[in-house]
């Protein structure tokens, strides 16, 4: 093979490789979906609310360890913002926007709790993995009305998704984190008000 034929063959394969890389990049970017912004999500979480207040916390070592032990999942950050929805003096509940990695890409969920710390709803705000791994709305409904208990786990009361085990595991951990944060940060303060 002459030098120019070799160079031509190399540049053809290099161009083919570059085209394939661009195609893969475009395909993975095309899978990324944002369903609701934070503001839109909070409007959905607290329909009819007169105000939504951010409650910001910086967890100390003891709080972080307690949350991780209760959640049976690592904390992504020790800086946490819960949102409390109010209609007049009536507390509507709390919402946590939890951003975490599913396989290699991020997902953002909003977990809404009622004032007693039970799951009211779980909603996907953004999902960057391929859409085949996105759980259905029906699957999310199994969390509704649940509190933090030993059965709130895969192979417990939560059914895994065939072909999307990592997605179902990530969601379950996220819900458990929200419930644990409620128990550690909110419940003690509510007990002192009663």
Secondary structure, 3 states (H helix, E strand, C coil): CCHHHHHHHHHHHHHHHHHHHHHHHHHHHHHCEECCCHHHHHHHHCCCCCEEEEEEEECCHHHHHHHHHHHCCCCCCCEEEEEEEEECCEEEEEEEEEEEECCCCEEEEEEEECCCCCEEEEEEEEECCCHHHCCCHHHHHHHCCCCCCCCCCECCCECCCCCCHHHHHHHHHHHHHHHHHHHHHHHHHHHHHC
